Amino acid sequence: MYLEEFKSGDAFIDTNIFLYNSLQIQKYLKSCKNFLSRIESGEINGFTSVLVLNEVWYKLLVAKVIEKYEVERKDVKGFIKKTPDVFKLSEPKRAVNDIEHFVKILPTPSEAIALAKEYSTKYLLLTSDAIILLR
């Protein structure tokens, strides 16, 4: 299903939709922007998880570090550890704050990690992706 085809109801929004919009990835920008606008207007009920928000924040932080400090992607983790000021970059925090205003954040139950490990094996997923299935 394409985002344009989703007209109403409940929708779980994964990281890529937020990232394509925030990073303005031209190939997907129009459809993501329209989809998120329909969620913001209440036409669609949008849901996400704390894990997705964490991933959005981190990936936006990485993108901004690469852009602002001209660091190669392979060196970003080390650069972040050596340069704690990168946590003051406002864009990742602002993006997550904006998401929290129009998307419902689903709780993550304490038994989630056990189920995520099970789903990870069963469906061949990373645990971070498998835990998203726990809704």
C-alpha positions as CSV (number, residue, x, y, z in Angstrom):
1,M,0.0,0.0,0.0
2,Y,1.2,3.5,-0.9
3,L,0.9,6.3,1.6
4,E,-1.5,8.1,-0.8
5,E,-3.8,5.2,-0.6
6,F,-4.2,5.3,3.1
7,K,-7.3,7.4,3.7
8,S,-8.4,7.0,7.3
9,G,-8.0,4.8,10.4
10,D,-5.0,3.9,12.5
11,A,-1.5,3.9,11.2
12,F,1.8,2.9,12.9
13,I,4.5,5.3,11.6
14,D,8.0,3.8,11.4
15,T,11.3,5.7,11.3
16,N,11.6,6.1,7.6
17,I,8.5,8.2,7.2
18,F,9.7,10.7,9.7
19,L,13.3,10.7,8.3
20,Y,12.3,11.2,4.7
21,N,10.2,14.2,5.8
22,S,12.8,15.7,8.1
23,L,15.8,15.1,5.8
24,Q,13.7,16.2,2.8
25,I,14.5,13.1,0.7
26,Q,13.0,14.3,-2.6
27,K,11.9,10.8,-3.8
28,Y,9.5,10.4,-0.9
29,L,9.1,13.9,0.5
30,K,5.7,14.8,-1.1
31,S,4.0,11.5,-0.1
32,C,5.5,11.6,3.5
33,K,4.6,15.3,4.0
34,N,1.0,14.7,2.8
35,F,0.6,11.6,4.9
36,L,2.0,13.3,8.1
37,S,-0.3,16.3,7.4
38,R,-3.3,14.0,7.3
39,I,-2.2,12.7,10.7
40,E,-1.7,16.1,12.1
41,S,-5.2,17.2,10.9
42,G,-6.8,14.1,12.5
43,E,-7.9,12.5,9.3
44,I,-5.6,9.5,10.2
45,N,-4.8,8.4,13.7
46,G,-1.0,8.2,13.9
47,F,0.9,6.0,16.4
48,T,4.6,5.3,16.9
49,S,6.9,4.0,19.7
50,V,9.6,5.3,21.9
51,L,12.0,3.1,20.0
52,V,11.1,4.8,16.7
53,L,11.5,8.2,18.3
54,N,14.9,7.2,19.6
55,E,15.9,6.0,16.1
56,V,14.7,9.2,14.5
57,W,16.6,11.3,17.0
58,Y,19.8,9.3,16.5
59,K,19.7,9.2,12.7
60,L,19.0,12.9,12.5
61,L,21.9,13.5,14.9
62,V,24.2,11.4,12.6
63,A,23.0,13.3,9.5
64,K,23.6,16.7,11.2
65,V,27.0,15.7,12.4
66,I,28.0,14.6,8.9
67,E,26.6,17.8,7.5
68,K,27.9,20.3,10.1
69,Y,31.3,18.8,11.0
70,E,32.0,17.1,7.6
71,V,32.6,13.7,9.3
72,E,32.4,10.5,7.3
73,R,29.6,8.2,8.2
74,K,31.9,5.5,9.3
75,D,33.6,7.9,11.8
76,V,30.4,9.4,13.3
77,K,30.1,7.2,16.5
78,G,33.7,8.0,17.5
79,F,33.2,11.6,16.7
80,I,30.1,11.8,18.9
81,K,31.9,10.2,21.8
82,K,34.8,12.7,21.5
83,T,32.6,15.7,20.9
84,P,29.7,15.8,23.4
85,D,28.7,19.2,22.2
86,V,26.9,17.5,19.3
87,F,24.1,16.7,21.7
88,K,23.3,20.4,21.7
89,L,22.3,20.3,18.0
90,S,18.7,21.4,18.0
91,E,17.4,19.8,14.9
92,P,17.0,16.2,16.2
93,K,15.4,17.3,19.4
94,R,13.0,19.7,17.6
95,A,12.0,16.9,15.1
96,V,11.1,14.5,17.9
97,N,9.3,17.2,19.9
98,D,7.2,18.0,16.7
99,I,6.3,14.4,16.3
100,E,5.2,14.1,19.9
101,H,2.6,16.9,19.3
102,F,0.6,15.0,16.7
103,V,1.4,11.3,17.0
104,K,0.4,9.1,19.9
105,I,3.4,7.4,21.5
106,L,2.6,3.8,22.4
107,P,3.9,2.4,25.7
108,T,6.5,-0.3,25.6
109,P,5.7,-3.1,28.1
110,S,8.4,-4.4,30.4
111,E,8.2,-7.9,28.9
112,A,8.8,-6.5,25.4
113,I,12.5,-7.6,25.2
114,A,11.7,-11.2,25.8
115,L,9.0,-11.2,23.0
116,A,11.3,-9.1,20.8
117,K,14.0,-11.8,21.0
118,E,11.4,-14.5,20.1
119,Y,10.1,-12.4,17.2
120,S,13.7,-11.7,16.1
121,T,14.4,-15.4,15.7
122,K,11.0,-16.2,14.2
123,Y,10.8,-13.4,11.7
124,L,14.6,-12.9,11.1
125,L,14.5,-9.3,12.4
126,L,16.8,-7.2,14.5
127,T,15.5,-7.0,18.0
128,S,15.0,-3.2,17.6
129,D,12.7,-3.9,14.7
130,A,11.0,-6.9,16.3
131,I,10.1,-4.9,19.4
132,I,8.1,-2.6,17.2
133,L,5.8,-5.5,16.4
134,L,4.7,-5.6,20.0
135,R,1.6,-3.4,19.9
